[in-house]
Amino acid sequence: MWAGRSLGRQFAWLWVAYAVSTLGTWLAFDAFPLIAILVLHARPTQVSVLAAAGLAVGAAVAVPLGPWVEFRRKRPVMVAMDLTRFAALMSIPAAFALGWLSFAQLLVVSVVVAAADIAFKAASGACLKALVRPEHLLVANGRFESTTWTATALGPPLGGAAIGLFGPVATVVANAVSFLLSAAGIRAIGGSEPRPARTDGPRLRARDLLDGWRYILTNPALRPLFFNTILVNGLILATSPLLAVLMLGRLGFAPWQYGLAFGAPCVGGLIGSRLARRLVARYGQHRVMRTAGALRACWSVALAFIRPGAAGLVLVIAVELGLITCMGVFNPVFATYRLEQTETDRVARTLSAWSVTSNAIIAAMTALWGLLASLTSPRTAIAVAGILILATPLLLPRRDHAPRHERELAASRG
């Protein structure tokens, strides 16, 4: 059984660290916009700027971090990024208690956290590949995926309750502490980690900054997945604020109904992540990835037809359940495939370039779809995104590329 398979003590500590920080992140879901609105009385334009600029500027700041992370021991980098996020986030309740909190501080902290997130993800991908045997990567990624969806379902309701009981910065404190606990978990992994060697000198050069993108775009297995995932994620997340405007404003859904509509379907992520390995064992990695990737593109367009009342709520839950279940299958298979197709000494740069591009595209598309909604309507903008997503399966890899570790093994035997 997948659930009972042990991947070792070191992976267990990595998983614990991931679970704690992920729950903290989802507890603090939308904490910055809420603080901006409730404490600083920010205007809607400022809230939009806070959401988009944090991602975009954080992505720009993170560009040199990929090659920097590549040639350092990954676990110290992960601990450093956790501590950086802890310190940045704790500055908010400190400033709030002293009456010094400002919109500029929220913006700076969001940028620092976004950049540290990218560096942490790049290092953690390389760390996972070093800790787990290639044949167990899908099991490990499936556990991360199920943890993500559990935190997604539980975090926002618990965070909302915490804000109601303890005030607007309560979830920021919880998120900060989660990063401190994550750092402790990573330190507990133990064992030795050799420093990566580079043969072309110790200094970071200008061309190193583009190595991640160059590697992705010249790799026939990674290139189509790169464009597919970037576009799908961008189109889905760009319409998220518009769905909130449509449901909570024009259609008159209560906040608890909105939370239910996007919280309950997270069970689909758990189901999908538990099914992923069994499906791959039966049908093969490439077929499952293509099928789940195509199916996850079929749901979003239906959100343009939401109506008021119970029928509309049921429609949203059904659409989100189908979408999230397909994502629950696709994401761990995709994450495993990406690690298999990436050379060990290129993982950090590749993942960093991927995250930088994803964050920048999400920020740009969120702003663009906000403009489209203002020129037309939220419903029209949601429909346009849904139609465009229908074309994204064309970008999935058509050929079945053998995992890189299998090719290396075959070459060593030859």
Secondary structure, 3 states (H helix, E strand, C coil): CCCCCCCCHHHHHHHHHHHHHHHHHHHCCCHHHHHHHHCCCCCHHHHHHHHHHHHHHHHHHHCCHHHHHHCCCHHHHHHHHHHHHHHHHHHHHHHHHHCCCCHHHHHHHHHHHHHHHHHHHHHHHHHHHHHCCHHHHHHHHHHHHHHHHHHHHHHHHHHHHHHHHHCCCHHHHHHHHHHHHHHHHHHCCCCCCCCCCCCCCCCCCHHHHHHHHHHHHHCCCHHHHHHHHHHHHHHHHHCHHHHHHHHHHHCCCCHHHHHHHHHHHHHHHHHHHHHHHHHHHHHCHHHHHHHHHHHCCCCHHHHHHCCCCHHHHHHHHHHHHHHHHHHHHHHHHHHHHHHHCCCHHHHHHHHHHHHHHHHHHHHHHHHHHHHHHHHCCHHHHHHHHHHHHCCHHHHCCCCCCCCHHHHHHHHHHC
